[in-house]
Amino acid sequence: MPWFVLCLLLLLPLQAAQALELTTQLESQKGLVGEPLMLELKLNGTQDEVQLRLPQVPDLEILQTRPPLRSSQTTIINGTRTSFQGLVYHIQILPLKAGHFTIPPLRVLAQGKELHTQSFELWITAATSQTSPSAMRLTLQADRPRYYAGEAVTLRLTWSLLNEVTGYDLRWPFLDSSLQVEAAPPPASADLIKLGLGQFEVPFERSSLPQAGEVWTQLSRGFVVYPEQAGELLVPGARVTAQVMAGYERGLDFFGRPTRHPKTVNQFAQAAPLRLQILPLPQPAPQSFSGAVGEFAIKLVPQFNELQAGEPLSLRFEIEGQGRRQALTPPSLNAWGQALQVQPWSGGSDLPQGKAFTTEITPTTPGELTLAPLPWTFFNPKTGSYVTMSTAPLIIQVKPQQLLDQQEIQDHRQTLAPKPNPSAAARFLDPAQVPAYRPWWLLWLLLPPFCFAGVWVLLQLLRRPPPQQQNIFPQLKTAYIQAQAKVGQREEFYKLLEQLPLPQEPEWQAWGSAVRARRFHPLPPDVDLQKQDLARFQALLQNSRPSQAAP
């Protein structure tokens, strides 16, 4: 049997049903408080949905980070064939406290069977702000220790450097959490530099800080997160490993001359995690509370202030301020009653610091229309209370529909009536209306000859040899005669030969390299050596044919 057929048969997936097999791989059994550890769980033998039961361990948060991945692969190592066709789960373990932990087995219910893994042992130590003194520091700070649910939590990550860094690995696991972390906008005058933060590239603000007679470089960036659930929010710490310049060390270069090489040392710094208290909003909340938390201002802007009855009027409700934009919703329209034809809110377009919504009303009764104020409530975390605001009352003048009299109707009909269209014979009687004669067919007849002529000229230009392919041997023969007169004058002799355009044959190139090297060789003048080079020059001229010069 041919070998390729045998290999093809080996690569085919197994048709028979495989037995269920559950395997796990833990990233590490040692960790720090606030630093998540990843656990990969693989279920081989089925790609159908199964039920995963995660254990509950005090001071450990164990959760599934993403839906399971369906995977199919076949591996052959040293003749041993391994197949996998199943599900891959990614589980995150977040330590909240230092100590020794035992995680019970994870259980999976698939095809009516319950599978379980082995138990896991974890040793968690408390994280310190710095683990390596020296040339850099890493800090993570929050504005205050307590926030309300839905309030903007501002975090600032700062990396301080004393010396130049040649390479680094900066990581902050909080960016991979389930919370949506946003980068706070930097000041307009900030000096920005992009840094790799895990899998993201984030602009950091760069500044200088004199301290104890030294100038530190600070790289800082603010981040905003909006926690929605009350309780304790654990922000994992950040860590950085960098190669820091630590002076120079003496050494030799390629030619054996003494020189200095930059010396680098590996430095490590870590920012301690933060524990923030998230307070629930006071209850009961007002009926007009929209869920917005922050400080806002509202206004209702009409498209115009007067219109005719039966004509639609567009209204724009704008919310601007400091808070989460996704939590902003428009107020209820029940205050305007049922006398108006009111369309539901639409839009939700973004403003620089807020949102805008639009609605449309259609008044049917002439007169003065007064739109009642619309109440809208938000929670102010600075005062810890709800704030109810109302739009200003709007007065719209509704005019009765204006009907056209008989004369306006007649004039309007005359305007819309089609104008008389003279016949073709009548139009051609007027010389001014006779269409101009344009022989377009003549252009189509002349186009092919011009195209062929252009292609012929282009081919002639391509076939013409470039200037560098011309014969250079007359110039080489002239240089040979001049070099005979300069034997004994090493500088002038080799300077003349060095400037020659040489052919591309290997013999010519090797001779040229040797000539250029001898000009700067620290040796006394050697007439015999020059004669040998001149004799080699003459032999190359006699044995070579015209060729292309080296660029």
C-alpha positions, 0 to 999 in steps of 0.5 A: 500500500502506498505510504501516502494512502497509509498516512491519509488513513491515519489522519482520518477521525475515528468513526466509532464513538469515543469514551468521555474523558475529562482532563484539567490543566492549572496555570500554577498552584502558587499565586498572589491575592487579587491575581487570577489563575486560569484553569483549562478543562477539556472534555473529550468525546462530545461536542454537545452542551453539557452541565458544568458544576463549579465548586464554592470555596470561601475567599475564592471566586471561581467562574467561567470566563467564556462559553466553551470552545468546540475543538477537533484535532489529531496529533501523531508523535513518534507513531502514537496517534492522539485524537481530541474532539470535544469541549474546552472550558476556561475557568478563572480562579480569583483569590480574595485572601492569602492562605492555603486553599483546597478546591473540590473536584469540578463536576460535569454532567454529560450524556447522563454520566457525571464526570469529576476532576481531582481536587486542587491545592493552592497557596496564596500569598499577600501581594506587596506594592513593590517586590524589587527596589531600585529603578522603577515603581508601580502604583494603583490608586483610586479616588476614595475607598467607597462608591455607589453602585453605577457610579464611575470608579476612577483608577489610576495606574502609574509606572515610575522609572529612573533609568532607561528601559530596553524591554518590558512586560506590563500586565493588569488582569483587571482589563480582562475581567467581566466589567467594562473598563474604559480609558479616561480621556487624558488632558489635551496638553498631555504628552502621550506615549503608547504602552503595551498593557497585556493584549492592549495598546494604551496611550499613557501620560508622560511627565517628569518628577524630581525627587531626592536629587533624581529625575523620575519619568512617570507614565500614568493613565486613568481608567473608569469602571462602573460597578453595578452590584453592591458589595466588595469590588476587588481590583487585581494589582498590576505587575511589570517586568522590565530590562533596565539600563544599569550603566555600561561594561567594558569589552572589545568590538569586532576588530579587538578595540576596547569599547563599552557595552550597555548593561541591563538588569531585570527589574520587577515591580508590582502594584498591590490590589485594591479593595473598594466598597460598593454601596447600594442605592437608597430605597425606595427610589422615585418613580421617575428615576431612570437609573442614571448615577452622576451629575447631569443637566437636561433640556427640551428643545423644540424644532420651532415654536409655531406651526399649523394644526396637523403639522408634526413637531420634532422635540429633542431631549438632551442629557449632559453631565458626568456619568455612564452614558449607557445608563441614560434613558429619556423620561416618560411622556405620560405628563402630556396626556392623551390629547396629543399624537405623541410618537415614542422616543427614538434616537439615543445619539451620543453627545460629547458628554451625554445622550440625545433623544427625539420625539414627534408630536402632532397638534390637531387643535388651533390655539396656544399649546402648553407642553407640561414639564417632564420630570427626570430623576438621577442619583447624585453620589456626592450628596448621596440623594436622588435629584429630580429635575424637570424641563421648562414648560414649552408654549407652542402657537398652533395656527389653523390650517390655511386654505387656498382661494380659487385664484391661488388654486388656478395659479397653482394649476397653471404652474404645474401644467406641462408646457406645449411641446412642439413637434420635431419638424417644427423644432428643426425649422429653427436653426438655433434648435438644430443639434450640432453635428459631432462626428463621434465615430471618427474618434473611435476610428482614430483610437486604435492607431494611437493605441498601437503606436503607444504600445510600440513606443513602450516596447522600444523603450523596454528593449533599449539597454540601460546606460549601466549595461554599456561596455566599460572596458575602454575605461578600464584599459585607460585606467590600466595605462594610468596605473602603470605610471603610478606604481610606487605611489601607493595612495594614488595607485589604489585610489585610482583603482578603487574608483573604477566601475567593475564588472559583475563577474566574481573574479573582478569583484574579488580583485576589487575587494582586495584592492580596496582593503590594501589601500587602508592596510597599515603596511609600508609601501610595497612596490612588488604588491602593487605590481602583482595587483597590476598584473592581475588587472591585466590578466582580467582585461585579457580574459574577460568579455564586456559585461555589466558594471557593478552598481 
